[in-house]
């Protein structure tokens, strides 16, 4: 019997890693408290991509790797395996050959999944391997689950009991909503139709890759909108009579008080969808036409994506990795809400989480749980603020501390003192660019000498939408647009940009997914002198640019020229700021 080649040797043979990198990964694997495969360790360290890992696993197991993104499959093949089975087992049928069904699988060695598909389809199965993310995307695309959402909603609405109380018929609805008894409201929210509707909204949001769900009461209906790639899209309108039971359903799921309608509430829902764990942060807000509900979707499996997947250009990535390798100092990540700061920080923590260091975090709230870290959620009512928690953490023998956000002078002062006493501190600030973070700390009342001595780097970031790979096309931009970007061409030179025409895969938007745009400022003696003199942000920015800092606009232009995003998207996100 032929001996299977070790997976590490396959990575080395294919030139994906060096012997030294293999040694580092094996050492880290031994130090980790939880059992983790060598391939997963290499991905988390940024040495290989997830695609590299899956392709090499396929070679080791003797099964072919399949690329699903552009694969078209005959409808007769798709019908052999029900969508519910495909999602449960994380498989997708992709063809038939010699009487056998070719099945793309996350784990081709899962004989139970193969047997179940064989029984359901009535044919023998030939397994292949594919990326889990690609399989789930292919299921949504090939089964067209999103195409008939309106029909599904209509069917669910028909199921609602016609005798349910319709409070919208009452004059001055917003004042009479409390006329419905809490007991009856609870009964309505536990009826099958409203449960179906709530689950349908959540599953649609997850399958579309939404970050937020908005349930918005209006005068004569309830709007449901999803934030996808940073933009809100309306997906359905629900009859007004459904509002009380639907809102109550979400509040019950989030363990809120359904009797309280006049005060904002916060809650949390945990669920496993398509085999992946999700958390939903739920917030209610009383409005004129009833309570608005917003659910923030947190995909627990997506946070450890690795620094190499954030969209950092090679030069910036190299500088940032050398920055986070330091043993003390403050590293700040800045940008507006929703710019991906938390994802960046968690990716850094995942890379630094080798098992050799004591890593503590204090957050509001703890969005993602990372194994091997001690994570603390602030509780102001109990006296656990950022400042109080950070002060206590310094007595816990930490190596690395992550502070969710520096909000006040006390927290900033303790963070700078922690950095000066030999700790690496990671945190966020809300500023427009990297140099602005230094002046913001001065405005908070932090002594300039503390800032100059403790801060070692600041990274500002934004998120821009990525051109859809399915309908991507080239075009020649007008010269006035190039001038706005600062690109000067001679008479004969031409430059090619890319854009999306719009297709089913991107819901007609021309974009699919988002990528980061970054501005990394490394502290040096010149910038420290300017901080000590309390120089303005634009003076510090000029000095940083002279030292080699690539601005947000320059990084955006690079991503336009690489075909990752569009001029219009960068004008919307970067230039508008």
BELGI-V939466 format. One record per residue. N is the residue number from 0. SS is DSSP state (H for helix, E for strand, C for the rest). OMEGA is omega as a letter, one per 20 degrees, with the letter a starting at -180 (* if undefined). Layout:
BEGIN
n:ss:omega
N:SS:OMEGA
N:SS:OMEGA
END
This chain:
BEGIN
n:ss:omega
0:C:a
1:C:a
2:C:a
3:C:r
4:C:r
5:C:a
6:H:r
7:H:r
8:H:r
9:H:r
10:H:a
11:H:a
12:H:a
13:C:r
14:C:a
15:C:r
16:C:r
17:C:r
18:H:a
19:H:r
20:H:r
21:H:r
22:H:r
23:H:a
24:H:r
25:H:r
26:H:r
27:H:r
28:H:r
29:H:a
30:H:a
31:C:a
32:C:a
33:C:r
34:C:a
35:C:a
36:C:r
37:H:r
38:H:r
39:H:r
40:H:r
41:H:r
42:H:a
43:H:r
44:C:r
45:C:a
46:C:r
47:C:r
48:C:r
49:H:r
50:H:r
51:H:a
52:H:a
53:H:a
54:H:r
55:H:r
56:H:r
57:H:r
58:H:r
59:H:a
60:H:r
61:C:r
62:C:a
63:C:r
64:E:r
65:C:r
66:C:a
67:C:a
68:C:a
69:C:a
70:C:r
71:C:a
72:C:r
73:C:a
74:H:r
75:H:r
76:H:r
77:H:a
78:C:a
79:C:a
80:C:r
81:C:a
82:H:a
83:H:r
84:H:a
85:H:a
86:H:a
87:H:a
88:H:a
89:C:r
90:E:r
91:E:r
92:E:a
93:E:r
94:E:r
95:E:a
96:E:r
97:C:r
98:C:a
99:E:r
100:E:r
101:E:a
102:E:r
103:E:a
104:E:r
105:C:a
106:C:a
107:C:r
108:C:a
109:C:a
110:H:r
111:H:r
112:H:r
113:H:r
114:H:a
115:H:r
116:H:r
117:H:r
118:H:a
119:H:a
120:H:r
121:C:r
122:C:r
123:E:a
124:E:r
125:E:a
126:E:r
127:E:a
128:E:r
129:C:r
130:C:r
131:H:a
132:H:r
133:H:r
134:H:a
135:H:r
136:H:a
137:H:r
138:H:r
139:H:a
140:H:a
141:H:r
142:C:r
143:C:a
144:H:a
145:H:a
146:H:a
147:H:r
148:H:a
149:H:r
150:H:r
151:H:r
152:H:r
153:H:r
154:H:r
155:H:a
156:H:r
157:H:a
158:H:a
159:C:a
160:C:a
161:C:a
162:C:r
163:C:a
164:C:r
165:C:a
166:H:a
167:H:r
168:H:a
169:C:r
170:C:a
171:C:a
172:H:a
173:H:r
174:H:a
175:H:a
176:H:a
177:H:r
178:H:r
179:C:a
180:C:a
181:H:r
182:H:a
183:H:r
184:H:r
185:H:r
186:H:a
187:H:a
188:H:r
189:C:r
190:C:a
191:H:a
192:H:a
193:H:r
194:H:r
195:H:a
196:H:r
197:H:r
198:H:r
199:H:r
200:H:a
201:H:a
202:H:r
203:H:a
204:H:a
205:H:a
206:H:r
207:C:r
208:C:a
209:C:r
210:C:a
211:E:r
212:E:r
213:E:r
214:E:a
215:E:r
216:E:r
217:C:a
218:C:a
219:C:r
220:E:r
221:E:r
222:E:r
223:E:a
224:E:r
225:E:r
226:E:a
227:E:a
228:C:r
229:C:a
230:E:r
231:E:r
232:E:r
233:E:a
234:E:r
235:E:r
236:E:a
237:E:r
238:E:a
239:H:a
240:H:a
241:H:a
242:H:a
243:H:a
244:H:a
245:H:r
246:H:r
247:H:r
248:H:r
249:H:a
250:H:r
251:H:r
252:H:a
253:C:r
254:C:r
255:C:r
256:C:a
257:C:r
258:C:a
259:C:a
260:C:a
261:C:a
262:C:r
263:C:r
264:E:r
265:E:r
266:E:a
267:E:r
268:E:r
269:E:a
270:E:r
271:E:a
272:E:a
273:C:r
274:C:a
275:E:a
276:E:r
277:E:r
278:E:r
279:E:r
280:E:a
281:E:r
282:E:r
283:E:a
284:E:r
285:E:r
286:E:a
287:C:a
288:C:r
289:E:a
290:E:r
291:E:a
292:E:r
293:E:r
294:E:r
295:E:a
296:E:r
297:E:r
298:E:a
299:H:a
300:H:a
301:H:a
302:C:a
303:C:a
304:C:r
305:C:a
306:H:a
307:H:a
308:H:a
309:C:a
310:C:r
311:C:r
312:C:a
313:H:a
314:H:r
315:H:r
316:H:a
317:H:r
318:H:a
319:H:r
320:H:r
321:H:r
322:H:a
323:H:r
324:C:r
325:C:a
326:C:r
327:C:a
328:E:r
329:E:r
330:E:a
331:E:r
332:E:a
333:E:r
334:C:r
335:C:r
336:C:r
337:C:a
338:C:r
339:C:a
340:H:a
341:H:r
342:H:r
343:H:a
344:H:r
345:H:r
346:H:r
347:H:a
348:H:r
349:H:a
350:H:a
351:H:a
352:C:a
353:C:a
354:C:a
355:C:a
356:C:r
357:C:a
358:E:r
359:E:r
360:E:r
361:E:a
362:E:r
363:C:i
364:C:r
365:C:a
366:C:a
367:C:r
368:C:a
369:C:r
370:C:r
371:C:r
372:C:r
373:E:a
374:E:a
375:E:r
376:E:a
377:C:r
378:E:a
379:H:a
380:H:r
381:H:r
382:C:a
383:E:r
384:C:r
385:H:a
386:H:a
387:H:r
388:H:a
389:H:r
390:H:r
391:H:a
392:H:a
393:C:r
394:C:a
395:C:r
396:C:a
397:C:r
398:C:a
399:E:r
400:E:r
401:E:r
402:E:a
403:C:r
404:C:r
405:C:a
406:C:a
407:C:a
408:H:a
409:H:r
410:H:a
411:H:a
412:H:a
413:H:r
414:H:r
415:H:r
416:H:r
417:H:r
418:H:a
419:H:a
420:C:r
421:C:r
422:C:r
423:E:a
424:E:r
425:E:r
426:E:a
427:E:r
428:E:r
429:C:r
430:C:a
431:C:a
432:C:a
433:C:r
434:H:a
435:H:a
436:H:a
437:H:r
438:H:r
439:H:r
440:H:r
441:H:r
442:H:r
443:C:r
444:C:r
445:C:a
446:C:a
447:H:a
448:H:r
449:H:r
450:H:a
451:H:a
452:H:a
453:H:a
454:E:r
455:E:r
456:E:r
457:E:r
458:E:r
459:E:a
460:E:r
461:E:r
462:E:r
463:E:a
464:E:a
465:E:r
466:E:a
467:C:a
468:C:a
469:C:a
470:C:a
471:E:r
472:E:r
473:E:r
474:E:r
475:E:a
476:C:r
477:C:a
478:H:r
479:H:r
480:H:r
481:H:r
482:H:r
483:H:r
484:H:a
485:C:r
486:C:a
487:C:r
488:C:r
489:C:a
490:C:a
491:C:a
492:C:r
493:C:r
494:C:a
495:E:r
496:E:r
497:E:r
498:E:r
499:E:r
500:C:a
501:C:a
502:C:r
503:C:a
504:C:a
505:C:a
506:C:r
507:C:a
508:C:a
509:C:a
510:E:r
511:E:a
512:E:r
513:E:r
514:E:a
515:E:r
516:E:a
517:E:r
518:E:a
519:E:r
520:E:r
521:E:a
522:C:r
523:C:a
524:H:a
525:H:a
526:H:r
527:H:r
528:H:r
529:H:r
530:H:r
531:H:r
532:C:a
533:C:r
534:C:a
535:C:a
536:H:a
537:H:r
538:H:r
539:H:a
540:H:r
541:H:r
542:H:r
543:H:r
544:H:r
545:H:a
546:C:r
547:C:r
548:C:r
549:C:a
550:C:r
551:H:a
552:H:r
553:H:r
554:H:r
555:H:r
556:H:r
557:H:a
558:H:r
559:H:a
560:H:r
561:C:r
562:C:a
563:C:a
564:C:a
565:C:r
566:H:a
567:H:a
568:H:r
569:H:r
570:H:a
571:H:a
572:H:a
573:H:a
574:H:r
575:C:r
576:C:*
END
